[in-house]
């Protein structure tokens, strides 16, 4: 698997090369991966492929609280051969003290039938706000990690991932 950092220029260059190899173009919406122009989600029999926008994902959770795109990072492969089992890490440098700590980390999907893939409860006893897990992905999309602190602030990161074989096609 090939991993890239948070450099969008590198990602877009790699996605453009991948699009040329696959014979399709890769359009972008607001800096996020939208879909392959060839209709790959239809070819995989995936009918839950509605792409949600970033505000549609996070606004119901944040509800107007302070939101920052810093201090949390998603680490996962840029290209997942199979969406049934994709490794994902969430790294954070947010404080984990008695007075200030991460309460929850939401893991949200732009395309999956169920938007909230996971909800992790944390506290000062956790030691740090780093998570390692595996997820199922219903096609190429962006993933959002949203951390809620004890002070009512939210920090997030989003990551574009290309999935060659989708999971979640049966609504599970």
Secondary structure, 3 states (H helix, E strand, C coil): CCCCCCCHHHHHHHHHHHHHHHCCCEEEECCEEEEECCCHHHHCCCCCCCCCCHHHHHHHHHCCCCEECCCEEEEECCEECCCCCEEEEEEECCCCCCCCCEEEEEEEECCCCCCEEEEEECCHHHCCCCEEEEECCCCCEEEEEEEEECCCCEEEEEEEEEECCCCCCCCC
